[in-house]
Amino acid sequence: MLEQLTTAAAISVLNRMLAREAWARERLAPFAGRVARIAAPPFALSLAVAEGGLFADAAGAEPAVTIGIDAAALPL
């Protein structure tokens, strides 16, 4: 439950940022349907690129790419 809430919040924030940046949505749009996983142990976030270059929840989907981040670097 907590993971779902944090994922929803992260997607909401990312999509609000993307809403202001047409160039970023245009660059993401060709990747619609693909899934990326961002892992910063103990946290992980799976994002699907939706039509129009926004993000959607992709929990349980197989990622095309996994991006690892040191959790200590997150505040930076």
N, CA, C and O atoms as a Tripos MOL2 file, in Angstrom:
@<TRIPOS>MOLECULE
protein
  304   303    76     0     0
PROTEIN
NO_CHARGES

@<TRIPOS>ATOM
      1 N           0.8290   -1.1940    0.0000 N.3       1 MET1
      2 CA          0.0000    0.0000    0.0000 C.3       1 MET1
      3 C           0.8730    1.2580    0.0000 C.2       1 MET1
      4 O           0.6330    2.1760   -0.7830 O.2       1 MET1
      5 N           1.8800    1.3030    0.8700 N.am      2 LEU2
      6 CA          2.7590    2.4620    0.9360 C.3       2 LEU2
      7 C           3.5280    2.6270   -0.3740 C.2       2 LEU2
      8 O           3.7240    3.7490   -0.8420 O.2       2 LEU2
      9 N           3.9600    1.5240   -0.9610 N.am      3 GLU3
     10 CA          4.6900    1.5910   -2.2290 C.3       3 GLU3
     11 C           3.7990    2.1510   -3.3410 C.2       3 GLU3
     12 O           4.2660    2.9260   -4.1770 O.2       3 GLU3
     13 N           2.5290    1.7660   -3.3540 N.am      4 GLN4
     14 CA          1.5970    2.2810   -4.3550 C.3       4 GLN4
     15 C           1.4010    3.7850   -4.2070 C.2       4 GLN4
     16 O           1.3300    4.5090   -5.2010 O.2       4 GLN4
     17 N           1.3150    4.2510   -2.9660 N.am      5 LEU5
     18 CA          1.1360    5.6830   -2.7220 C.3       5 LEU5
     19 C           2.3670    6.4770   -3.1400 C.2       5 LEU5
     20 O           2.2440    7.5390   -3.7510 O.2       5 LEU5
     21 N           3.5460    5.9720   -2.8150 N.am      6 THR6
     22 CA          4.7600    6.6890   -3.1910 C.3       6 THR6
     23 C           4.9640    6.6710   -4.7050 C.2       6 THR6
     24 O           5.4320    7.6530   -5.2820 O.2       6 THR6
     25 N           4.6150    5.5610   -5.3450 N.am      7 THR7
     26 CA          4.7150    5.4900   -6.7990 C.3       7 THR7
     27 C           3.7610    6.4840   -7.4410 C.2       7 THR7
     28 O           4.1420    7.2040   -8.3630 O.2       7 THR7
     29 N           2.5360    6.5280   -6.9640 N.am      8 ALA8
     30 CA          1.5480    7.4690   -7.5030 C.3       8 ALA8
     31 C           1.9970    8.9120   -7.3100 C.2       8 ALA8
     32 O           1.8300    9.7420   -8.2030 O.2       8 ALA8
     33 N           2.5630    9.2100   -6.1520 N.am      9 ALA9
     34 CA          3.0450   10.5680   -5.8880 C.3       9 ALA9
     35 C           4.2110   10.9220   -6.8050 C.2       9 ALA9
     36 O           4.2570   12.0270   -7.3440 O.2       9 ALA9
     37 N           5.1500   10.0010   -6.9890 N.am     10 ALA10
     38 CA          6.3000   10.2550   -7.8610 C.3      10 ALA10
     39 C           5.8480   10.4680   -9.3020 C.2      10 ALA10
     40 O           6.3410   11.3730   -9.9750 O.2      10 ALA10
     41 N           4.9220    9.6530   -9.7790 N.am     11 ILE11
     42 CA          4.4260    9.7980  -11.1470 C.3      11 ILE11
     43 C           3.7050   11.1290  -11.3110 C.2      11 ILE11
     44 O           3.8470   11.7950  -12.3360 O.2      11 ILE11
     45 N           2.9390   11.5130  -10.3100 N.am     12 SER12
     46 CA          2.2290   12.7860  -10.3630 C.3      12 SER12
     47 C           3.2080   13.9580  -10.4680 C.2      12 SER12
     48 O           3.0060   14.8610  -11.2800 O.2      12 SER12
     49 N           4.2490   13.9500   -9.6640 N.am     13 VAL13
     50 CA          5.2490   15.0220   -9.6920 C.3      13 VAL13
     51 C           5.9690   15.0380  -11.0420 C.2      13 VAL13
     52 O           6.1380   16.1000  -11.6400 O.2      13 VAL13
     53 N           6.3910   13.8770  -11.5190 N.am     14 LEU14
     54 CA          7.0880   13.8160  -12.8080 C.3      14 LEU14
     55 C           6.1890   14.3030  -13.9460 C.2      14 LEU14
     56 O           6.6430   15.0430  -14.8200 O.2      14 LEU14
     57 N           4.9350   13.8990  -13.9400 N.am     15 ASN15
     58 CA          4.0230   14.3180  -15.0040 C.3      15 ASN15
     59 C           3.7230   15.8090  -14.9440 C.2      15 ASN15
     60 O           3.5300   16.4390  -15.9840 O.2      15 ASN15
     61 N           3.6790   16.3860  -13.7460 N.am     16 ARG16
     62 CA          3.4950   17.8420  -13.6350 C.3      16 ARG16
     63 C           4.6910   18.5740  -14.2230 C.2      16 ARG16
     64 O           4.5290   19.5960  -14.8890 O.2      16 ARG16
     65 N           5.8880   18.0600  -13.9800 N.am     17 MET17
     66 CA          7.0840   18.6810  -14.5610 C.3      17 MET17
     67 C           7.0740   18.5290  -16.0810 C.2      17 MET17
     68 O           7.3920   19.4720  -16.8050 O.2      17 MET17
     69 N           6.7080   17.3420  -16.5610 N.am     18 LEU18
     70 CA          6.6590   17.1050  -18.0030 C.3      18 LEU18
     71 C           5.5870   17.9480  -18.6890 C.2      18 LEU18
     72 O           5.7500   18.3280  -19.8490 O.2      18 LEU18
     73 N           4.5040   18.2410  -17.9950 N.am     19 ALA19
     74 CA          3.4230   19.0350  -18.5770 C.3      19 ALA19
     75 C           3.9050   20.4180  -18.9990 C.2      19 ALA19
     76 O           3.3420   21.0210  -19.9130 O.2      19 ALA19
     77 N           4.9370   20.9170  -18.3430 N.am     20 ARG20
     78 CA          5.4740   22.2430  -18.6650 C.3      20 ARG20
     79 C           6.5610   22.1900  -19.7270 C.2      20 ARG20
     80 O           7.0010   23.2340  -20.2100 O.2      20 ARG20
     81 N           6.9990   21.0000  -20.0970 N.am     21 GLU21
     82 CA          8.1330   20.8600  -21.0110 C.3      21 GLU21
     83 C           7.7620   20.0240  -22.2360 C.2      21 GLU21
     84 O           7.9440   18.8070  -22.2490 O.2      21 GLU21
     85 N           7.2450   20.6880  -23.2530 N.am     22 ALA22
     86 CA          6.8160   19.9860  -24.4690 C.3      22 ALA22
     87 C           7.9710   19.2320  -25.1120 C.2      22 ALA22
     88 O           7.7760   18.1370  -25.6380 O.2      22 ALA22
     89 N           9.1710   19.8030  -25.0750 N.am     23 TRP23
     90 CA         10.3240   19.1450  -25.7050 C.3      23 TRP23
     91 C          10.6080   17.7940  -25.0440 C.2      23 TRP23
     92 O          10.9860   16.8420  -25.7270 O.2      23 TRP23
     93 N          10.4280   17.7020  -23.7270 N.am     24 ALA24
     94 CA         10.6960   16.4510  -23.0100 C.3      24 ALA24
     95 C           9.6410   15.4030  -23.3480 C.2      24 ALA24
     96 O           9.9710   14.2330  -23.5390 O.2      24 ALA24
     97 N           8.3730   15.8130  -23.4220 N.am     25 ARG25
     98 CA          7.3090   14.8740  -23.7970 C.3      25 ARG25
     99 C           7.5170   14.3650  -25.2200 C.2      25 ARG25
    100 O           7.2850   13.1900  -25.5050 O.2      25 ARG25
    101 N           7.9540   15.2510  -26.1090 N.am     26 GLU26
    102 CA          8.2220   14.8500  -27.4910 C.3      26 GLU26
    103 C           9.3420   13.8200  -27.5680 C.2      26 GLU26
    104 O           9.2900   12.8980  -28.3830 O.2      26 GLU26
    105 N          10.3500   13.9780  -26.7220 N.am     27 ARG27
    106 CA         11.4730   13.0300  -26.7210 C.3      27 ARG27
    107 C          11.0760   11.6900  -26.1150 C.2      27 ARG27
    108 O          11.6180   10.6570  -26.5080 O.2      27 ARG27
    109 N          10.1460   11.6850  -25.1730 N.am     28 LEU28
    110 CA          9.6890   10.4410  -24.5410 C.3      28 LEU28
    111 C           8.6320    9.7110  -25.3630 C.2      28 LEU28
    112 O           8.5530    8.4840  -25.3090 O.2      28 LEU28
    113 N           7.8240   10.4400  -26.1160 N.am     29 ALA29
    114 CA          6.6890    9.8520  -26.8340 C.3      29 ALA29
    115 C           7.0460    8.6380  -27.6960 C.2      29 ALA29
    116 O           6.2660    7.6860  -27.7150 O.2      29 ALA29
    117 N           8.1780    8.6120  -28.4090 N.am     30 PRO30
    118 CA          8.4970    7.4270  -29.2150 C.3      30 PRO30
    119 C           8.7020    6.1490  -28.3850 C.2      30 PRO30
    120 O           8.6990    5.0470  -28.9350 O.2      30 PRO30
    121 N           8.8750    6.2920  -27.0920 N.am     31 PHE31
    122 CA          9.1080    5.1450  -26.2180 C.3      31 PHE31
    123 C           7.8240    4.6760  -25.5240 C.2      31 PHE31
    124 O           7.8840    3.9000  -24.5700 O.2      31 PHE31
    125 N           6.6810    5.1360  -25.9950 N.am     32 ALA32
    126 CA          5.3950    4.7510  -25.3980 C.3      32 ALA32
    127 C           5.2820    3.2300  -25.3360 C.2      32 ALA32
    128 O           5.5640    2.5240  -26.3040 O.2      32 ALA32
    129 N           4.8650    2.7560  -24.1800 N.am     33 GLY33
    130 CA          4.7000    1.3230  -23.9630 C.3      33 GLY33
    131 C           5.9170    0.6570  -23.3360 C.2      33 GLY33
    132 O           5.8270   -0.4800  -22.8750 O.2      33 GLY33
    133 N           7.0300    1.3340  -23.3130 N.am     34 ARG34
    134 CA          8.2290    0.7630  -22.6900 C.3      34 ARG34
    135 C           8.2570    1.0990  -21.2130 C.2      34 ARG34
    136 O           7.6600    2.0770  -20.7620 O.2      34 ARG34
    137 N           8.9660    0.2620  -20.4730 N.am     35 VAL35
    138 CA          9.0100    0.3800  -19.0150 C.3      35 VAL35
    139 C          10.4500    0.5720  -18.5570 C.2      35 VAL35
    140 O          11.3630   -0.1020  -19.0350 O.2      35 VAL35
    141 N          10.6400    1.4970  -17.6290 N.am     36 ALA36
    142 CA         11.9360    1.7180  -16.9920 C.3      36 ALA36
    143 C          11.7710    1.5200  -15.4940 C.2      36 ALA36
    144 O          10.7400    1.8720  -14.9210 O.2      36 ALA36
    145 N          12.7800    0.9620  -14.8740 N.am     37 ARG37
    146 CA         12.7830    0.7740  -13.4180 C.3      37 ARG37
    147 C          13.9220    1.6060  -12.8500 C.2      37 ARG37
    148 O          15.0640    1.5090  -13.2980 O.2      37 ARG37
    149 N          13.5950    2.4240  -11.8590 N.am     38 ILE38
    150 CA         14.6050    3.2190  -11.1590 C.3      38 ILE38
    151 C          14.7480    2.5950   -9.7820 C.2      38 ILE38
    152 O          13.7970    2.5520   -9.0020 O.2      38 ILE38
    153 N          15.9520    2.1130   -9.4930 N.am     39 ALA39
    154 CA         16.2010    1.4070   -8.2330 C.3      39 ALA39
    155 C          17.2080    2.1760   -7.3960 C.2      39 ALA39
    156 O          18.3380    2.4170   -7.8220 O.2      39 ALA39
    157 N          16.7890    2.5520   -6.2170 N.am     40 ALA40
    158 CA         17.6460    3.1840   -5.2240 C.3      40 ALA40
    159 C          17.3580    2.4570   -3.9210 C.2      40 ALA40
    160 O          16.6220    2.9570   -3.0700 O.2      40 ALA40
    161 N          17.9520    1.2550   -3.7680 N.am     41 PRO41
    162 CA         17.6120    0.4080   -2.6170 C.3      41 PRO41
    163 C          17.5690    1.1840   -1.3130 C.2      41 PRO41
    164 O          18.4860    1.9490   -1.0120 O.2      41 PRO41
    165 N          16.5290    0.9940   -0.5530 N.am     42 PRO42
    166 CA         15.5010   -0.0430   -0.6120 C.3      42 PRO42
    167 C          14.2830    0.3390   -1.4510 C.2      42 PRO42
    168 O          13.2740   -0.3650   -1.4080 O.2      42 PRO42
    169 N          14.3480    1.4250   -2.2070 N.am     43 PHE43
    170 CA         13.2110    1.8770   -2.9970 C.3      43 PHE43
    171 C          13.3780    1.5030   -4.4620 C.2      43 PHE43
    172 O          14.4950    1.3980   -4.9670 O.2      43 PHE43
    173 N          12.2540    1.3060   -5.1330 N.am     44 ALA44
    174 CA         12.2550    1.0480   -6.5700 C.3      44 ALA44
    175 C          10.9620    1.6000   -7.1550 C.2      44 ALA44
    176 O           9.9060    1.5640   -6.5240 O.2      44 ALA44
    177 N          11.0750    2.1080   -8.3660 N.am     45 LEU45
    178 CA          9.9450    2.7250   -9.0360 C.3      45 LEU45
    179 C           9.9230    2.2340  -10.4740 C.2      45 LEU45
    180 O          10.9120    2.3770  -11.1920 O.2      45 LEU45
    181 N           8.8110    1.6600  -10.9000 N.am     46 SER46
    182 CA          8.6620    1.2140  -12.2820 C.3      46 SER46
    183 C           7.7320    2.1780  -12.9980 C.2      46 SER46
    184 O           6.6040    2.4160  -12.5670 O.2      46 SER46
    185 N           8.2280    2.7260  -14.0990 N.am     47 LEU47
    186 CA          7.4730    3.7130  -14.8610 C.3      47 LEU47
    187 C           7.2760    3.2300  -16.2830 C.2      47 LEU47
    188 O           8.2140    2.7440  -16.9150 O.2      47 LEU47
    189 N           6.0710    3.3610  -16.7840 N.am     48 ALA48
    190 CA          5.7920    3.0860  -18.1910 C.3      48 ALA48
    191 C           5.6520    4.4270  -18.8890 C.2      48 ALA48
    192 O           5.0610    5.3580  -18.3410 O.2      48 ALA48
    193 N           6.1840    4.5270  -20.0780 N.am     49 VAL49
    194 CA          5.9840    5.7310  -20.8720 C.3      49 VAL49
    195 C           4.6360    5.5840  -21.5580 C.2      49 VAL49
    196 O           4.3970    4.6310  -22.3000 O.2      49 VAL49
    197 N           3.7610    6.5460  -21.2940 N.am     50 ALA50
    198 CA          2.4150    6.5210  -21.8610 C.3      50 ALA50
    199 C           2.3790    7.3420  -23.1470 C.2      50 ALA50
    200 O           3.3240    8.0640  -23.4640 O.2      50 ALA50
    201 N           1.2820    7.2220  -23.8780 N.am     51 GLU51
    202 CA          1.1010    8.0310  -25.0780 C.3      51 GLU51
    203 C           1.2250    9.5030  -24.6960 C.2      51 GLU51
    204 O           0.7560    9.9090  -23.6330 O.2      51 GLU51
    205 N           1.8320   10.2760  -25.5260 N.am     52 GLY52
    206 CA          1.9820   11.7030  -25.2560 C.3      52 GLY52
    207 C           3.2020   12.0390  -24.4340 C.2      52 GLY52
    208 O           3.4250   13.2070  -24.1180 O.2      52 GLY52
    209 N           4.0040   11.0400  -24.0750 N.am     53 GLY53
    210 CA          5.2460   11.3080  -23.3680 C.3      53 GLY53
    211 C           5.1250   11.5230  -21.8760 C.2      53 GLY53
    212 O           6.0320   12.0820  -21.2610 O.2      53 GLY53
    213 N           4.0360   11.0970  -21.2850 N.am     54 LEU54
    214 CA          3.8950   11.1630  -19.8300 C.3      54 LEU54
    215 C           4.1960    9.7890  -19.2500 C.2      54 LEU54
    216 O           4.4070    8.8280  -19.9900 O.2      54 LEU54
    217 N           4.2140    9.6990  -17.9200 N.am     55 PHE55
    218 CA          4.4950    8.4340  -17.2540 C.3      55 PHE55
    219 C           3.2380    7.8310  -16.6550 C.2      55 PHE55
    220 O           2.2910    8.5420  -16.3170 O.2      55 PHE55
    221 N           3.2390    6.5070  -16.5270 N.am     56 ALA56
    222 CA          2.1600    5.7660  -15.8770 C.3      56 ALA56
    223 C           2.7980    4.6870  -15.0070 C.2      56 ALA56
    224 O           3.9610    4.3330  -15.2010 O.2      56 ALA56
    225 N           2.0430    4.1740  -14.0620 N.am     57 ASP57
    226 CA          2.5290    3.1100  -13.1770 C.3      57 ASP57
    227 C           2.7230    1.8290  -13.9850 C.2      57 ASP57
    228 O           1.8790    1.4690  -14.8050 O.2      57 ASP57
    229 N           3.8270    1.1560  -13.7490 N.am     58 ALA58
    230 CA          4.1300   -0.0920  -14.4630 C.3      58 ALA58
    231 C           4.4830   -1.1960  -13.4830 C.2      58 ALA58
    232 O           5.3150   -2.0510  -13.7880 O.2      58 ALA58
    233 N           3.8630   -1.1900  -12.3100 N.am     59 ALA59
    234 CA          4.1570   -2.1980  -11.3000 C.3      59 ALA59
    235 C           3.9460   -3.5960  -11.8750 C.2      59 ALA59
    236 O           2.9060   -3.8800  -12.4700 O.2      59 ALA59
    237 N           4.9150   -4.4450  -11.6980 N.am     60 GLY60
    238 CA          4.8270   -5.8250  -12.1510 C.3      60 GLY60
    239 C           5.2420   -6.0490  -13.5910 C.2      60 GLY60
    240 O           5.3980   -7.1950  -14.0130 O.2      60 GLY60
    241 N           5.4260   -4.9810  -14.3550 N.am     61 ALA61
    242 CA          5.8310   -5.1230  -15.7560 C.3      61 ALA61
    243 C           7.3410   -5.3300  -15.8400 C.2      61 ALA61
    244 O           8.0930   -4.8580  -14.9860 O.2      61 ALA61
    245 N           7.7650   -6.0290  -16.8610 N.am     62 GLU62
    246 CA          9.1940   -6.2800  -17.0760 C.3      62 GLU62
    247 C           9.8400   -5.0220  -17.6670 C.2      62 GLU62
    248 O           9.4300   -4.5650  -18.7340 O.2      62 GLU62
    249 N          10.8370   -4.4600  -16.9910 N.am     63 PRO63
    250 CA         11.4570   -3.2340  -17.5040 C.3      63 PRO63
    251 C          12.3870   -3.4930  -18.6850 C.2      63 PRO63
    252 O          13.0400   -4.5340  -18.7650 O.2      63 PRO63
    253 N          12.4330   -2.5310  -19.5920 N.am     64 ALA64
    254 CA         13.3760   -2.5790  -20.7080 C.3      64 ALA64
    255 C          14.7550   -2.1370  -20.2270 C.2      64 ALA64
    256 O          15.7780   -2.5260  -20.7900 O.2      64 ALA64
    257 N          14.7660   -1.3200  -19.1810 N.am     65 VAL65
    258 CA         16.0210   -0.8110  -18.6260 C.3      65 VAL65
    259 C          15.8370   -0.6120  -17.1210 C.2      65 VAL65
    260 O          14.7520   -0.2710  -16.6510 O.2      65 VAL65
    261 N          16.9200   -0.8310  -16.3840 N.am     66 THR66
    262 CA         16.9320   -0.5460  -14.9520 C.3      66 THR66
    263 C          18.0490    0.4480  -14.6820 C.2      66 THR66
    264 O          19.1930    0.2480  -15.0910 O.2      66 THR66
    265 N          17.6980    1.5180  -13.9870 N.am     67 ILE67
    266 CA         18.6460    2.5750  -13.6510 C.3      67 ILE67
    267 C          18.9070    2.4720  -12.1510 C.2      67 ILE67
    268 O          17.9890    2.6190  -11.3440 O.2      67 ILE67
    269 N          20.1440    2.2230  -11.7900 N.am     68 GLY68
    270 CA         20.5120    2.1140  -10.3770 C.3      68 GLY68
    271 C          21.0660    3.4290   -9.8580 C.2      68 GLY68
    272 O          21.9130    4.0600  -10.4890 O.2      68 GLY68
    273 N          20.5750    3.8240   -8.7060 N.am     69 ILE69
    274 CA         21.0210    5.0680   -8.0620 C.3      69 ILE69
    275 C          21.3930    4.7580   -6.6240 C.2      69 ILE69
    276 O          20.6690    4.0460   -5.9280 O.2      69 ILE69
    277 N          22.5060    5.2840   -6.1870 N.am     70 ASP70
    278 CA         22.9080    5.1330   -4.7830 C.3      70 ASP70
    279 C          21.9340    5.9660   -3.9410 C.2      70 ASP70
    280 O          21.8030    7.1700   -4.1610 O.2      70 ASP70
    281 N          21.2620    5.3430   -2.9930 N.am     71 ALA71
    282 CA         20.2630    6.0350   -2.1720 C.3      71 ALA71
    283 C          20.8430    7.2550   -1.4640 C.2      71 ALA71
    284 O          20.1190    8.2160   -1.2030 O.2      71 ALA71
    285 N          22.1180    7.2300   -1.1550 N.am     72 ALA72
    286 CA         22.7530    8.3750   -0.4950 C.3      72 ALA72
    287 C          22.8080    9.5930   -1.4110 C.2      72 ALA72
    288 O          22.9290   10.7190   -0.9270 O.2      72 ALA72
    289 N          22.7230    9.3900   -2.7140 N.am     73 ALA73
    290 CA         22.7760   10.4970   -3.6770 C.3      73 ALA73
    291 C          21.4120   11.1390   -3.9160 C.2      73 ALA73
    292 O          21.3440   12.2080   -4.5210 O.2      73 ALA73
    293 N          20.3290   10.5210   -3.4610 N.am     74 LEU74
    294 CA         18.9970   11.0420   -3.7270 C.3      74 LEU74
    295 C          18.7730   12.4740   -3.2320 C.2      74 LEU74
    296 O          18.1660   13.2610   -3.9590 O.2      74 LEU74
    297 N          19.2260   12.8490   -2.0480 N.am     75 PRO75
    298 CA         18.9910   14.2370   -1.6220 C.3      75 PRO75
    299 C          19.6990   15.2550   -2.5060 C.2      75 PRO75
    300 O          19.3040   16.4210   -2.5390 O.2      75 PRO75
    301 N          20.7220   14.8410   -3.2100 N.am     76 LEU76
    302 CA         21.4440   15.7660   -4.0700 C.3      76 LEU76
    303 C          20.6840   16.0220   -5.3380 C.2      76 LEU76
    304 O          21.1420   16.7830   -6.1900 O.2      76 LEU76
@<TRIPOS>BOND
     1     1     2 1
     2     2     3 1
     3     3     4 2
     4     3     5 am
     5     5     6 1
     6     6     7 1
     7     7     8 2
     8     7     9 am
     9     9    10 1
    10    10    11 1
    11    11    12 2
    12    11    13 am
    13    13    14 1
    14    14    15 1
    15    15    16 2
    16    15    17 am
    17    17    18 1
    18    18    19 1
    19    19    20 2
    20    19    21 am
    21    21    22 1
    22    22    23 1
    23    23    24 2
    24    23    25 am
    25    25    26 1
    26    26    27 1
    27    27    28 2
    28    27    29 am
    29    29    30 1
    30    30    31 1
    31    31    32 2
    32    31    33 am
    33    33    34 1
    34    34    35 1
    35    35    36 2
    36    35    37 am
    37    37    38 1
    38    38    39 1
    39    39    40 2
    40    39    41 am
    41    41    42 1
    42    42    43 1
    43    43    44 2
    44    43    45 am
    45    45    46 1
    46    46    47 1
    47    47    48 2
    48    47    49 am
    49    49    50 1
    50    50    51 1
    51    51    52 2
    52    51    53 am
    53    53    54 1
    54    54    55 1
    55    55    56 2
    56    55    57 am
    57    57    58 1
    58    58    59 1
    59    59    60 2
    60    59    61 am
    61    61    62 1
    62    62    63 1
    63    63    64 2
    64    63    65 am
    65    65    66 1
    66    66    67 1
    67    67    68 2
    68    67    69 am
    69    69    70 1
    70    70    71 1
    71    71    72 2
    72    71    73 am
    73    73    74 1
    74    74    75 1
    75    75    76 2
    76    75    77 am
    77    77    78 1
    78    78    79 1
    79    79    80 2
    80    79    81 am
    81    81    82 1
    82    82    83 1
    83    83    84 2
    84    83    85 am
    85    85    86 1
    86    86    87 1
    87    87    88 2
    88    87    89 am
    89    89    90 1
    90    90    91 1
    91    91    92 2
    92    91    93 am
    93    93    94 1
    94    94    95 1
    95    95    96 2
    96    95    97 am
    97    97    98 1
    98    98    99 1
    99    99   100 2
   100    99   101 am
   101   101   102 1
   102   102   103 1
   103   103   104 2
   104   103   105 am
   105   105   106 1
   106   106   107 1
   107   107   108 2
   108   107   109 am
   109   109   110 1
   110   110   111 1
   111   111   112 2
   112   111   113 am
   113   113   114 1
   114   114   115 1
   115   115   116 2
   116   115   117 am
   117   117   118 1
   118   118   119 1
   119   119   120 2
   120   119   121 am
   121   121   122 1
   122   122   123 1
   123   123   124 2
   124   123   125 am
   125   125   126 1
   126   126   127 1
   127   127   128 2
   128   127   129 am
   129   129   130 1
   130   130   131 1
   131   131   132 2
   132   131   133 am
   133   133   134 1
   134   134   135 1
   135   135   136 2
   136   135   137 am
   137   137   138 1
   138   138   139 1
   139   139   140 2
   140   139   141 am
   141   141   142 1
   142   142   143 1
   143   143   144 2
   144   143   145 am
   145   145   146 1
   146   146   147 1
   147   147   148 2
   148   147   149 am
   149   149   150 1
   150   150   151 1
   151   151   152 2
   152   151   153 am
   153   153   154 1
   154   154   155 1
   155   155   156 2
   156   155   157 am
   157   157   158 1
   158   158   159 1
   159   159   160 2
   160   159   161 am
   161   161   162 1
   162   162   163 1
   163   163   164 2
   164   163   165 am
   165   165   166 1
   166   166   167 1
   167   167   168 2
   168   167   169 am
   169   169   170 1
   170   170   171 1
   171   171   172 2
   172   171   173 am
   173   173   174 1
   174   174   175 1
   175   175   176 2
   176   175   177 am
   177   177   178 1
   178   178   179 1
   179   179   180 2
   180   179   181 am
   181   181   182 1
   182   182   183 1
   183   183   184 2
   184   183   185 am
   185   185   186 1
   186   186   187 1
   187   187   188 2
   188   187   189 am
   189   189   190 1
   190   190   191 1
   191   191   192 2
   192   191   193 am
   193   193   194 1
   194   194   195 1
   195   195   196 2
   196   195   197 am
   197   197   198 1
   198   198   199 1
   199   199   200 2
   200   199   201 am
   201   201   202 1
   202   202   203 1
   203   203   204 2
   204   203   205 am
   205   205   206 1
   206   206   207 1
   207   207   208 2
   208   207   209 am
   209   209   210 1
   210   210   211 1
   211   211   212 2
   212   211   213 am
   213   213   214 1
   214   214   215 1
   215   215   216 2
   216   215   217 am
   217   217   218 1
   218   218   219 1
   219   219   220 2
   220   219   221 am
   221   221   222 1
   222   222   223 1
   223   223   224 2
   224   223   225 am
   225   225   226 1
   226   226   227 1
   227   227   228 2
   228   227   229 am
   229   229   230 1
   230   230   231 1
   231   231   232 2
   232   231   233 am
   233   233   234 1
   234   234   235 1
   235   235   236 2
   236   235   237 am
   237   237   238 1
   238   238   239 1
   239   239   240 2
   240   239   241 am
   241   241   242 1
   242   242   243 1
   243   243   244 2
   244   243   245 am
   245   245   246 1
   246   246   247 1
   247   247   248 2
   248   247   249 am
   249   249   250 1
   250   250   251 1
   251   251   252 2
   252   251   253 am
   253   253   254 1
   254   254   255 1
   255   255   256 2
   256   255   257 am
   257   257   258 1
   258   258   259 1
   259   259   260 2
   260   259   261 am
   261   261   262 1
   262   262   263 1
   263   263   264 2
   264   263   265 am
   265   265   266 1
   266   266   267 1
   267   267   268 2
   268   267   269 am
   269   269   270 1
   270   270   271 1
   271   271   272 2
   272   271   273 am
   273   273   274 1
   274   274   275 1
   275   275   276 2
   276   275   277 am
   277   277   278 1
   278   278   279 1
   279   279   280 2
   280   279   281 am
   281   281   282 1
   282   282   283 1
   283   283   284 2
   284   283   285 am
   285   285   286 1
   286   286   287 1
   287   287   288 2
   288   287   289 am
   289   289   290 1
   290   290   291 1
   291   291   292 2
   292   291   293 am
   293   293   294 1
   294   294   295 1
   295   295   296 2
   296   295   297 am
   297   297   298 1
   298   298   299 1
   299   299   300 2
   300   299   301 am
   301   301   302 1
   302   302   303 1
   303   303   304 2
@<TRIPOS>SUBSTRUCTURE
     1 MET1         2 RESIDUE 1 A MET
     2 LEU2         6 RESIDUE 1 A LEU
     3 GLU3        10 RESIDUE 1 A GLU
     4 GLN4        14 RESIDUE 1 A GLN
     5 LEU5        18 RESIDUE 1 A LEU
     6 THR6        22 RESIDUE 1 A THR
     7 THR7        26 RESIDUE 1 A THR
     8 ALA8        30 RESIDUE 1 A ALA
     9 ALA9        34 RESIDUE 1 A ALA
    10 ALA10       38 RESIDUE 1 A ALA
    11 ILE11       42 RESIDUE 1 A ILE
    12 SER12       46 RESIDUE 1 A SER
    13 VAL13       50 RESIDUE 1 A VAL
    14 LEU14       54 RESIDUE 1 A LEU
    15 ASN15       58 RESIDUE 1 A ASN
    16 ARG16       62 RESIDUE 1 A ARG
    17 MET17       66 RESIDUE 1 A MET
    18 LEU18       70 RESIDUE 1 A LEU
    19 ALA19       74 RESIDUE 1 A ALA
    20 ARG20       78 RESIDUE 1 A ARG
    21 GLU21       82 RESIDUE 1 A GLU
    22 ALA22       86 RESIDUE 1 A ALA
    23 TRP23       90 RESIDUE 1 A TRP
    24 ALA24       94 RESIDUE 1 A ALA
    25 ARG25       98 RESIDUE 1 A ARG
    26 GLU26      102 RESIDUE 1 A GLU
    27 ARG27      106 RESIDUE 1 A ARG
    28 LEU28      110 RESIDUE 1 A LEU
    29 ALA29      114 RESIDUE 1 A ALA
    30 PRO30      118 RESIDUE 1 A PRO
    31 PHE31      122 RESIDUE 1 A PHE
    32 ALA32      126 RESIDUE 1 A ALA
    33 GLY33      130 RESIDUE 1 A GLY
    34 ARG34      134 RESIDUE 1 A ARG
    35 VAL35      138 RESIDUE 1 A VAL
    36 ALA36      142 RESIDUE 1 A ALA
    37 ARG37      146 RESIDUE 1 A ARG
    38 ILE38      150 RESIDUE 1 A ILE
    39 ALA39      154 RESIDUE 1 A ALA
    40 ALA40      158 RESIDUE 1 A ALA
    41 PRO41      162 RESIDUE 1 A PRO
    42 PRO42      166 RESIDUE 1 A PRO
    43 PHE43      170 RESIDUE 1 A PHE
    44 ALA44      174 RESIDUE 1 A ALA
    45 LEU45      178 RESIDUE 1 A LEU
    46 SER46      182 RESIDUE 1 A SER
    47 LEU47      186 RESIDUE 1 A LEU
    48 ALA48      190 RESIDUE 1 A ALA
    49 VAL49      194 RESIDUE 1 A VAL
    50 ALA50      198 RESIDUE 1 A ALA
    51 GLU51      202 RESIDUE 1 A GLU
    52 GLY52      206 RESIDUE 1 A GLY
    53 GLY53      210 RESIDUE 1 A GLY
    54 LEU54      214 RESIDUE 1 A LEU
    55 PHE55      218 RESIDUE 1 A PHE
    56 ALA56      222 RESIDUE 1 A ALA
    57 ASP57      226 RESIDUE 1 A ASP
    58 ALA58      230 RESIDUE 1 A ALA
    59 ALA59      234 RESIDUE 1 A ALA
    60 GLY60      238 RESIDUE 1 A GLY
    61 ALA61      242 RESIDUE 1 A ALA
    62 GLU62      246 RESIDUE 1 A GLU
    63 PRO63      250 RESIDUE 1 A PRO
    64 ALA64      254 RESIDUE 1 A ALA
    65 VAL65      258 RESIDUE 1 A VAL
    66 THR66      262 RESIDUE 1 A THR
    67 ILE67      266 RESIDUE 1 A ILE
    68 GLY68      270 RESIDUE 1 A GLY
    69 ILE69      274 RESIDUE 1 A ILE
    70 ASP70      278 RESIDUE 1 A ASP
    71 ALA71      282 RESIDUE 1 A ALA
    72 ALA72      286 RESIDUE 1 A ALA
    73 ALA73      290 RESIDUE 1 A ALA
    74 LEU74      294 RESIDUE 1 A LEU
    75 PRO75      298 RESIDUE 1 A PRO
    76 LEU76      302 RESIDUE 1 A LEU
